[in-house]
Structure formats: C-alpha cells, structure tokens
C-alpha cells in the first residue's frame, strides 16, 4: 500500500503514521518488524528506522501481505537438497534464513550419515545456495588448502539495482570493518595496511529496465565481499538492507537476492573434476521474471 504524507501528518514518526494507516489489526511491534525486514520504502528508498520523522509530501510504501500472514520457517534437512556427496565431502543447497554455522544446520549435519561433518566455509543468513561440509581431518586440510590456493572456483548470482555501463569488470580493493548495524560488523573499503585484499570479477548475465542479473566470481573469500563490492560500485543487491542505501527500483525484495550458484574444483582424493550447481530458488526466480522477464539458466 502507498500513501502521501499530508500537512497534518508531517512530523509524525514512521511507525505512528503506519499504525494510523493500517488500523488496529497491526501492532507497533509488528510494524517495526516489517520496517526492519525490508517491507517499507520512503521516497523510493528502503527505510529501516521506525523513528524516522516524516515530512509533507513524503511517499510511504508498505507491503502488508507478509505481515498479515507471517511464516516462521524451521530448518528441515532434506536429502533432495544434497547436490554432491561421497564419504569425505558433502555439498548442500542451503535455504535462506539460516546461519551456516547455526544450531539448526549444525545439528542436522551431526546426525546425518553417521555424523562427523564439519562446515568448510560460510554463507550469510539470507544467501542461498551451495555450502560445503567435509569429514576427516586429512581431507579437510586438503580442501582448506584448495580454497587458500584459489583452486575452488565459486560462482554467484546477484540481482542488483541499476545497470553498469560495461558488460563485465573486476573490483579489487582492501576490506575491513567500518561500521556496525544492529550489533553486526559492516565491511567496506579501507587502506591496504589495515584491510584484507579482496577481488571480485563480474559479468552482466541479463538486463531489465532498472536492474540486472550479475554472475559474480569472487577470487577471495572476505566477509560480505560480493555485497560490499557491488554496493561500493553503486549497484547494491536488491533486498540488502545492510549495504543497500537508496534503490532506484521500487521492488521490495524479501531478502538479499544473492545465490551461491556453483562450485568447480578438482577432488583432492580422486582427481575427479567436480562441478556442483544449485538452481535459483523460487523467490529469486519470481523477482527475476518480474523485473527482467526471464530466468537465468
């Protein structure tokens, strides 16, 4: 739903304005949660602060469907989401909403196939896609070394706000902690002497009128690397409430639309070339179809 702030409503806090507009069926707490979860825009910009003071003429957009029918997800381990498995290695297609090393996934892996599985790398809570687990110290050390030597090629898809003028490029800088958001560290470009070297290659896969789908190849594995790099380029990932400031596209993404699509490497024990991939999840394809008109393959 969308409203324009009148003269009499100017000066109201955002949460008060929305509570008056939405009526008694919505509590201030629910509305605040919605604001924090990417459901609100003010003047085409995602707004995350319920205490924001509105001015006359401000355009407030709020998505209420998700708030009316809240869905709480519980992690359900499914063998259908196993993309690759042998005695030492398991690659799983992680859904959004779960921390890679959180109790839900950790407990599921401890009990699967005689246990002993250890997480090899991490994905952010809202990022979907391929997550690797290893079993056995010797094999784990070999895979850690493969990552360190950049022998594991990672491919991500990101649906971003705006369209770069060139079809491909490379972002290279040094990343370090620069701010905090709700107690979580935010990363950004810093001088080389205090930062970690970070490189991301990217290619435009598909274009819409206001957004584009990027295929990203991170050459390093820094925290929030792709999200930070794309945001600092001026093309934040849709739904990224931590690194996205002002979006040109009015689409309210349900989450940060970043997907770990593929892993390409040589199995350190068998010498076999492994190419594992996970297709885009439903919420991502729905956004892609709406904003671009077709789904990546």
Protein Blocks (a to p, Z undefined) as FASTA:
>chain_A
ZZdddfklgoiafklmmmmmnommbcfklmmmmmmnopaceehiacfbfkbccdehiacd
ddfklmmmccdddddddfklpmbdcfkbccddddehiafklmklmmmmmmgghihiacfb
dcdfklgcjddddedjklmmmmmmmmmnopaccddddddedjdfbfbdcdddddddfbde
ehiacdddddfklmccdddddddfbdcfkbccdddddfbdcehklmmmmmmnopacehia
klpcbdfblcdcfbdcdddfbccdddfklopacdddddddfklmmmmmmmnopacZZ
